Amino acid sequence: MQPSKPFQPDCRSCPRLSTFLDEVKRQHPSYHARPVAPFGDADARLLIVGLAPGMHGANASGRPFTGDYAGLLLYQALHDFGFSNQVDSTHLGDGLALRNARITNAVKCLPPQNKPTGDEIRQCNSYLAAELGTLPPHSVILALGGIAHQAVLRAYGLKTSAARFTHHAVFELPDGKHLLSSYHCSRYNVQTKRLTMAMLAEVFATAQHLLQP
């Protein structure tokens, strides 16, 4: 596993991202506009890794995949498979609770145009490594999209070529945990039918199977 450090809510290690968030905060004073912390069950065996907070979603609400289009399918699936107490996630005070699941991002800060640089992904990787290090044995890491998939491999100290990103592929990690990958539930992927609710449900069914004792 790569060197790790716990999540820092006031991290400003990436100058481009910090400057951008300062500007976003000036334009939207009510927005969170800071690094977004992981959310969910501290003892979870399912860790979902997204790319980065969305401008008007997690960046605004302060909770991953909350208040934006990308969360619609994800929270629906979490509820359908018993990982969540409600079907959607709209704001911090909505009463949402996750069971045996936690959600995080490969990059904790909103990047301009939703595109983090390679250096920013690497800089944030130590936080992801710390999260992975807290997972119990036989956990499942669900990576949403190629960047999240590669970030998990990097956090394990593996080359990104160790496991090619493919939708609904399973890769056994060196410590016995499983990396399960899916197309990201972005607006573009959903609207173009690259990812459907049925496809995401199949991925969650696999995750549930892998989590069985």
C-alpha positions in Angstrom: 0.0 0.0 0.0 1.2 3.5 -0.8 2.1 6.0 2.0 -1.1 7.4 3.4 -2.4 10.2 5.5 -5.9 10.8 7.0 -8.4 13.1 5.2 -7.6 16.7 5.8 -10.8 19.0 5.5 -8.6 22.1 5.0 -6.1 20.6 2.6 -4.6 23.1 0.1 -1.9 20.9 -1.3 -3.0 21.5 -4.9 -2.7 25.3 -5.8 -4.9 25.1 -8.9 -7.7 23.4 -7.0 -7.4 25.6 -3.9 -7.5 28.8 -6.0 -10.5 27.5 -8.0 -12.4 26.6 -4.8 -11.7 30.1 -3.4 -13.3 31.6 -6.5 -16.3 29.2 -6.4 -16.9 30.2 -2.7 -16.9 33.8 -3.7 -19.5 33.1 -6.4 -21.6 30.7 -4.3 -21.1 31.7 -0.6 -23.5 28.9 0.6 -21.6 26.1 -1.1 -19.3 23.8 0.8 -16.4 24.6 -1.6 -13.8 22.6 0.3 -12.4 19.1 0.2 -15.3 16.7 0.5 -15.0 14.0 3.2 -15.9 10.4 2.8 -19.5 9.5 3.8 -21.0 6.4 5.3 -20.5 3.5 7.6 -17.1 3.7 9.3 -16.9 -0.1 9.5 -18.2 -0.7 5.9 -16.9 -3.5 3.7 -18.1 -1.8 0.6 -16.1 1.3 -0.4 -17.4 3.2 -3.5 -14.8 5.4 -5.2 -15.9 8.2 -7.5 -13.8 10.7 -9.5 -14.3 14.1 -7.8 -17.0 16.3 -6.4 -19.4 17.9 -8.8 -19.9 21.7 -8.9 -23.5 21.8 -7.9 -23.6 18.4 -6.1 -21.0 17.3 -3.6 -19.1 20.6 -3.9 -22.2 22.4 -2.9 -23.6 20.0 -0.3 -20.4 18.7 1.2 -21.4 15.0 0.8 -20.3 12.7 -2.1 -22.8 12.3 -4.9 -25.4 14.4 -3.0 -27.6 16.9 -4.8 -26.4 16.2 -8.4 -27.4 14.0 -11.3 -24.6 11.5 -10.8 -26.1 10.5 -7.5 -29.5 9.4 -8.8 -28.5 5.9 -10.0 -26.0 5.4 -7.3 -28.2 6.1 -4.4 -31.1 4.2 -6.0 -28.8 1.1 -6.3 -27.6 1.5 -2.7 -31.2 1.5 -1.5 -32.3 -1.4 -3.7 -29.5 -3.6 -2.4 -30.0 -2.7 1.3 -27.0 -0.4 1.7 -29.1 2.8 2.3 -32.2 3.7 4.3 -33.6 5.9 1.5 -33.6 6.1 -2.2 -32.1 9.6 -2.8 -29.6 12.0 -1.4 -30.5 15.7 -1.6 -28.8 17.6 1.3 -26.9 17.0 4.5 -30.0 17.1 6.7 -32.1 14.7 4.6 -31.7 11.8 7.1 -29.7 9.5 4.8 -27.7 6.7 6.4 -25.6 4.0 4.8 -25.2 0.5 6.1 -22.0 -1.4 5.3 -21.1 1.1 2.6 -19.0 4.2 2.4 -18.5 6.7 -0.5 -15.4 8.7 -1.3 -13.7 10.2 -4.3 -10.3 9.7 -5.9 -9.9 13.5 -5.8 -11.5 15.3 -2.8 -11.8 18.8 -4.4 -13.8 20.1 -7.3 -11.5 20.4 -10.3 -12.1 23.0 -13.1 -14.3 21.4 -15.8 -14.5 18.2 -13.7 -11.0 17.3 -15.0 -8.2 16.9 -12.4 -4.7 16.8 -13.6 -2.5 13.7 -13.2 -0.5 15.5 -10.5 -3.7 16.3 -8.6 -4.8 12.7 -8.7 -1.4 11.6 -7.4 -1.4 14.2 -4.7 -4.7 13.1 -3.4 -3.9 9.4 -3.6 -2.5 9.3 -0.1 -5.9 10.1 1.3 -7.4 7.3 -0.7 -4.7 4.9 0.5 -5.6 5.8 4.1 -9.2 5.0 3.5 -8.4 1.7 1.9 -6.2 0.8 4.8 -9.2 1.0 7.2 -11.3 -1.5 5.3 -11.9 -4.9 7.0 -10.7 -8.1 5.4 -12.7 -9.4 2.4 -14.0 -5.9 1.5 -15.0 -4.8 -2.0 -13.9 -1.5 -3.6 -16.3 -0.4 -6.3 -14.5 2.1 -8.6 -16.8 4.3 -10.7 -14.8 5.1 -13.9 -11.3 4.6 -15.2 -9.7 7.3 -13.1 -11.1 5.9 -9.8 -10.0 2.4 -10.9 -6.5 3.5 -11.6 -6.4 5.5 -8.3 -7.2 2.4 -6.4 -4.4 0.5 -8.1 -2.0 3.3 -7.5 -2.9 3.4 -3.8 -2.0 -0.3 -3.6 1.4 0.5 -5.2 0.4 -1.4 -8.3 1.0 -0.4 -11.9 -2.2 0.8 -13.7 -1.5 -2.0 -16.2 -2.0 -4.6 -13.5 -5.8 -4.5 -14.2 -7.3 -2.9 -17.2 -10.4 -0.9 -16.6 -13.5 -2.7 -17.9 -17.1 -2.3 -16.9 -18.2 -5.0 -14.4 -14.7 -6.5 -14.1 -13.4 -8.0 -10.8 -9.8 -7.9 -9.8 -8.4 -9.6 -6.7 -6.0 -7.2 -4.9 -2.8 -8.4 -3.1 -4.5 -8.3 0.4 -7.5 -10.4 -0.8 -9.9 -7.6 -1.2 -11.7 -7.2 -4.5 -11.7 -4.3 -6.9 -14.9 -4.1 -8.9 -15.2 -1.6 -11.6 -18.1 0.1 -13.3 -18.8 2.9 -15.7 -19.3 6.2 -13.8 -22.9 7.2 -13.2 -22.4 10.6 -14.8 -25.1 12.5 -16.6 -23.4 11.8 -20.0 -23.1 8.0 -19.4 -26.7 7.7 -18.2 -28.2 9.8 -21.0 -26.2 8.0 -23.7 -27.2 4.7 -22.2 -23.6 3.7 -21.7 -24.7 2.9 -18.1 -28.2 2.0 -17.3 -29.9 1.2 -14.0 -30.0 -2.5 -15.0 -26.3 -2.5 -15.7 -25.5 -0.8 -12.3 -27.8 -3.3 -10.6 -25.8 -6.1 -12.0 -22.6 -4.6 -10.6 -24.2 -4.2 -7.2 -25.4 -7.8 -7.3 -21.8 -8.9 -7.9 -20.6 -6.7 -5.0 -23.2 -8.2 -2.8 -22.1 -11.7 -3.8 -18.4 -10.9 -3.1 -19.4 -9.5 0.3 -21.0 -12.8 1.4 -19.1 -14.6 4.2 
